[in-house]
Amino acid sequence: MIKHLKLTKAIVAIALGIVALIAAKIMESNRVDGSQVLLAISGVLFIGGALIFLYPIVFAKKADKDGRNVELKPAAKEPVEVEEIAS
């Protein structure tokens, strides 16, 4: 589902945010300059990842004219081939 909804960029952004957060905390415990900058980068990556996760929900197609049902359709799906059985 992650591939079909194109959420791999969001997963990567969240993972990089976690790595940056861990690095910032290590730098803070060792009292290295620049830990606040790395912490800010981590926050930006978390916010960006969250916004990318919201993208399929915001741009979902409505199924009916009333707007009551909303379908989350994958952007590109491989066509399913139907095999005919010879009788």
ZIQUIMO-V30464 format. One record per residue. N is the residue number from 1. PHI is phi in degrees with one decimal (999 if undefined). PSI is psi in whole degrees, -180 to 180 (* if undefined). D_CENTER is the distance of its C-alpha to the mean C-alpha in Angstrom with 2 decimals. Layout:
n->N phi->PHI psi->PSI d_center->D_CENTER
n->N phi->PHI psi->PSI d_center->D_CENTER
This chain:
n->1 phi->999 psi->-33 d_center->11.21
n->2 phi->-64.7 psi->-40 d_center->7.94
n->3 phi->-69.5 psi->-41 d_center->9.96
n->4 phi->-68.2 psi->-35 d_center->11.52
n->5 phi->-90.9 psi->3 d_center->8.80
n->6 phi->57.7 psi->54 d_center->7.38
n->7 phi->-106.3 psi->12 d_center->3.85
n->8 phi->-66.3 psi->-33 d_center->5.68
n->9 phi->-64.9 psi->-37 d_center->5.41
n->10 phi->-67.2 psi->-41 d_center->2.54
n->11 phi->-63.3 psi->-42 d_center->4.91
n->12 phi->-64.9 psi->-42 d_center->7.57
n->13 phi->-63.5 psi->-42 d_center->7.47
n->14 phi->-66.1 psi->-41 d_center->7.79
n->15 phi->-64.3 psi->-43 d_center->10.32
n->16 phi->-65.4 psi->-34 d_center->12.12
n->17 phi->-63.4 psi->-40 d_center->12.38
n->18 phi->-66.4 psi->-43 d_center->14.01
n->19 phi->-63.1 psi->-42 d_center->16.25
n->20 phi->-66.2 psi->-36 d_center->17.26
n->21 phi->-65.9 psi->-44 d_center->18.08
n->22 phi->-63.8 psi->-42 d_center->20.21
n->23 phi->-64.4 psi->-38 d_center->21.90
n->24 phi->-65.9 psi->-40 d_center->22.67
n->25 phi->-68.4 psi->-36 d_center->24.24
n->26 phi->-66.3 psi->-43 d_center->26.29
n->27 phi->-64.0 psi->-37 d_center->27.44
n->28 phi->-67.2 psi->-39 d_center->28.37
n->29 phi->-70.7 psi->-29 d_center->30.43
n->30 phi->-91.5 psi->3 d_center->32.22
n->31 phi->55.6 psi->52 d_center->32.79
n->32 phi->-97.9 psi->139 d_center->31.41
n->33 phi->-67.5 psi->146 d_center->30.99
n->34 phi->98.9 psi->3 d_center->27.56
n->35 phi->-69.0 psi->-32 d_center->25.71
n->36 phi->-68.0 psi->-35 d_center->24.97
n->37 phi->-66.1 psi->-44 d_center->23.42
n->38 phi->-66.0 psi->-34 d_center->21.10
n->39 phi->-67.1 psi->-38 d_center->20.27
n->40 phi->-67.5 psi->-39 d_center->19.47
n->41 phi->-63.4 psi->-40 d_center->17.17
n->42 phi->-61.8 psi->-43 d_center->15.35
n->43 phi->-63.7 psi->-41 d_center->15.10
n->44 phi->-64.2 psi->-40 d_center->13.86
n->45 phi->-66.3 psi->-39 d_center->11.00
n->46 phi->-63.9 psi->-45 d_center->10.16
n->47 phi->-65.7 psi->-43 d_center->10.62
n->48 phi->-62.5 psi->-43 d_center->8.67
n->49 phi->-62.1 psi->-40 d_center->5.43
n->50 phi->-65.3 psi->-40 d_center->6.66
n->51 phi->-67.3 psi->-37 d_center->7.64
n->52 phi->-68.4 psi->-33 d_center->4.82
n->53 phi->-64.7 psi->-31 d_center->3.98
n->54 phi->-79.1 psi->-16 d_center->7.70
n->55 phi->-54.3 psi->-49 d_center->8.26
n->56 phi->-65.2 psi->-29 d_center->9.31
n->57 phi->-73.3 psi->-42 d_center->11.37
n->58 phi->-69.0 psi->-39 d_center->13.07
n->59 phi->-103.7 psi->31 d_center->14.01
n->60 phi->-73.6 psi->151 d_center->15.04
n->61 phi->-86.9 psi->140 d_center->18.57
n->62 phi->-83.8 psi->137 d_center->21.40
n->63 phi->-82.3 psi->-36 d_center->23.56
n->64 phi->-121.7 psi->169 d_center->26.82
n->65 phi->-72.6 psi->-25 d_center->28.68
n->66 phi->-73.3 psi->-21 d_center->28.94
n->67 phi->83.7 psi->16 d_center->25.22
n->68 phi->-83.3 psi->-37 d_center->25.36
n->69 phi->-105.2 psi->134 d_center->23.20
n->70 phi->-123.5 psi->132 d_center->19.68
n->71 phi->-111.2 psi->136 d_center->18.17
n->72 phi->-95.8 psi->103 d_center->14.60
n->73 phi->-98.1 psi->138 d_center->15.54
n->74 phi->-64.5 psi->149 d_center->13.75
n->75 phi->-67.0 psi->-48 d_center->14.27
n->76 phi->-138.3 psi->126 d_center->16.51
n->77 phi->-127.3 psi->142 d_center->18.21
n->78 phi->-67.9 psi->137 d_center->21.14
n->79 phi->-66.5 psi->141 d_center->24.40
n->80 phi->-91.4 psi->125 d_center->26.15
n->81 phi->-91.2 psi->132 d_center->29.73
n->82 phi->-100.2 psi->125 d_center->32.39
n->83 phi->-91.6 psi->133 d_center->35.36
n->84 phi->-91.3 psi->136 d_center->38.73
n->85 phi->-94.5 psi->123 d_center->41.14
n->86 phi->-78.6 psi->127 d_center->44.69
n->87 phi->-100.1 psi->* d_center->47.29
